[in-house]
Amino acid sequence: LGWVYLATDRKVADRWVVLKGMLDSGDRDAMVAALAEQRFLAEVEHPNIVKIHNFVEHCGAGYIVMEFVNGPSLNDMLKRRRNENGGQPDPLPVEEAIAYILEILPAIGHLHDRRLLFCDFKPDNIIRTERAVKLIDLGGVYRMNDDNSPIYGTVGFQAPEIAQTGPTIATDIFTVGRTLAVLCTDFPSYRKDH
C-alpha cells in the first residue's frame, strides 16, 4: 500500500530513519490504514515496537519518519536458511523460534492492554536486532470493537473465523501460533490449510 525508504535525519544527529508513505493517496481504505498507523505509533510506546519520530507533510503528501530497526526479519532468516540449504526448507530450531515469540509477546500484550489488535503478526513483521526483537508495520492495527474500519492481515496467518468475528484477541493469538508454526516446521501449505 505504500513506499518505504531508508534515510538520514540530518536534523537529529545524522541518525538513520525510515520514511514510510502512501503510493495512492486516492485509495480511501489505504489512507485510513496509514492514518491509523500514524495514530497507533504515536500512542503506543514499548521497547519491542518500532517508534515513530515524526509525521511530515511535503508537496501535498505526508509520510511517517520512524525508527530504523536494523536487522533481518524472521522471514529473512527463514529465506537465508533455505538458500544455505540448497533451496530446501530449513526451519528454525524450535527453541529459537519459541524464544523469539516469547520475546515479542509482551508487545502484543501491550497492544491488547490498550484495546488494540495487531492483526498482521507474521515473520515479515518481526525484526531481530543485536539486542532485541521488534514489531514493525502497525498498518493493520485495529481498535477492539471497531465495526467500521477495514481489516488488514495476511492470507495464511489470519484466523479462519476472522470474516465472521472480525478481529479479536483470539484471532491475534491465532496469528502468533501460525507464525510459530511457520518458523519451526516445514509447512508449505500454510497459506491454504488450517
N, C-alpha and C positions, 0 to 999 in steps of 0.2 A: 504493500500500500504506500510505501514511502521510500525515501532515499536516506542513506547513512554515509557520512564521511568522517574520516579521522582528520583532525585539525590541531593547530597550535593556538592556544589562547594567549595572544600577545599582550593582553591587558592584565593578566594574572600569571606572573612568573613563567611565561612561556610553557605552561603545562599542556600536556596532551588532553584533548577533549573529543567527544563525539558530537557531531551535528546530525540531527535527525529531523527530516521534514516530509511533507506530502508530495507525492507525484502528481496527483489530480485533486486540486482543491475544490473541484466541482462535484466530487463524489461525496454525497451527504453522509453516508454511513462511515466512510473512511475518515471524514472530517470529525464526526462525533467521536470515533475511536482515538484520533490524535488529540483532540481536546481533553478527552478523559484521561489519556496517558499523562498529559501535562499536569492535570489536576491531581491525579493519584501520585505521581512522582513528587509533586510539591508537598503533599500532605503526609507522605509515608517516609519515615526515616528508620532505617535498620541497617546494621553493618553488612548484611548479606543481600541487600537490594541496591541496585545501581542508584547513584544520586543525581539529581538534577541541579545544575548550576544556574541556569537562566533560560529565559524564553526571549527570542529576538525576532523582531519584525524587520524585513528588508525588502524593498521593492514590492510591497503589497503581499508578500508571503511571510509566513512565520516558521520558525524552527526551534527545536529544543537544543540547548547546549547541556550536555551531560558528562558525567564522569566517564573516562576511558577505562574500561575494565580489560586489562592486558592479560590475555591468556587464551587458551583454546576452550571452545565449548566442549561439553561432554560428547556431543555428536562428532566434533572434530577429532576427539580422541578415539572414538569408535572407527572412524574412517581411516585414521592413521594406522590403527592396529590391523584393520582389514588389508590395507595396502602392504604393510610389512609382512602379512601372512599370505602373500601371493593372490590377493583378491578373495580369499576365503574368510568367512566370519571368524572373528576372534573377540568375543565379548569380554568385558572387564571381569576380573575375578569378583566373585560375589561379595567378598569382604570389602573390596574397594568401592564397588557400586553402592553398597549399603552405607559406607562411610560418607560418600558424597551426599546421598539422600538425607542421612541423619544431620549433616551439617547445614543443609538448606531448609529443612523442615521448620526451624524457628522463624524463617522469613515468611513462609506460608501461614504459620500460626499468627504471626504479627498482622498479616493482612486480614485473616479471619477475625481477630480481635477487634479490628476496625470495621467489621461488617463488609469486607471486600473479598471477592473471589478472584483468583489469578486467571483461571480458565484456559491458559495455554502453557501449562507446565510440560516441558519436553526437553530432551538433551540439548537442543539448539539454544534454549533459553537459560542454560546454566553454564557459567564461565568459571573455570578454575584458574585462580591467580596463584602467585607464590605463597600467599598467606591464608587464602580462604576460597570459598566458592560464592559466587554472586548470581542473583536472579536478575535477568535483564528483560527488556521488552514488556512493559506494562500496558501495551496497547489493547490487550484483551481483558484487562481488569474490569470487573463488573460489580456494581454495588448490590448487596443482597436485597432481595425483594423488589428489584427494579424490573418492571414488566415491559418497559418501553425500549430500552437500548438494544442495539444489535448484539448478537452473541458471536464472539470470535474464539476460535480454537483451531486445532489441527486434527484432521481426519486420522484415525488410528490411535490418538491419545485421548480424545473426548469420550466420556461415558456414553454408552449406547442410549441411555434414557434421557439425555440432555434435551432432545427435541420435545419431550413430553413435560419434563420437570423444570426446564430452564437450569441455569447454573445454581448449584447448591454446594454446601461443604462436602457432601458425599461425592458429587461429580468432580470436585477439585481433588479429593483423596484418590479417586479412580485414576486421574492423570498422573499422580505421584506413583501409584502402583504400576501403571502401564509403563512409565519411564523406567522404573527399576527393572521391569521385565525386559525391556528393550536393551538396557545397559548390560545385563548379565546373562542373557540367554541368546541363542541363535533363533530369532523369532521373525523370519522374513515376511510372514503374512500378518503382522501386527496391524497393518492399515485396514484389513477387512475382517479378521477373525477376532471374536471376543471370547 
